[in-house]
Amino acid sequence: MSKQINAPHVTLEPWSDAALELLRLLNAPEMMDHLGGQETEEQILNRHKRYLDIGVRGTGRMYSIVLHPGLETVGSVGYWDRIWQEESVYEIGWSVLPAYQGRGIATAAVAEAIASASADQKHRFIHAFPSVDNLASNAVCRKLNFSLLSKCDFEYPPGNIMQCNDWRIEIDATTLS
């Protein structure tokens, strides 16, 4: 991946108890449109616990996206273990609050998360599964040189089948330079 010119400066902060409020903000109707709809408070609390547990279990990492210089928390990004087509891979996902979209923040944050996953040296590939209708997330994959493998049916949340694109990027020291 090449360095973006005029890319926003973001840092990734490990998911913490303080990120629960961010998760509630990310649950807005316009944010959940491509993800099966808004979650209940109980579902948000369960997701928050899963996010906290991912790093502890060593099955990936979840982060809050912090935008500089103002240190605003503007979204989330993370990756986690998944078996996909009989292969052990990482799945990656991200979300940026509406007021901060369209500035390259997601692209910068996903690039940082890919670098983190590469440093873990656990899996060869990361897959992203944005809805075929989510133009912005599909654009992030293109900008970061993911390969579009195919369209696929993907279950998210459980019980909801959605049409997604299966994007993949190889993550090793040679692909991230």
Secondary structure, DSSP 8 states (H G I E B T S, - for coil): ----TT---EEEEE--GGGHHHHHHHTSHHHHGGGTS---HHHHHHHHHHHHHHHHHTSEEEEEEEETTTTEEEEEEEEEEEEETTEEEEEEEEEE-GGGTTSSHHHHHHHHHHHHHHHHT--SEEEE--BTT-HHHHHHHHHTT-EEEEEEEEE-STT-EEEEEEEEEE-STTTT-
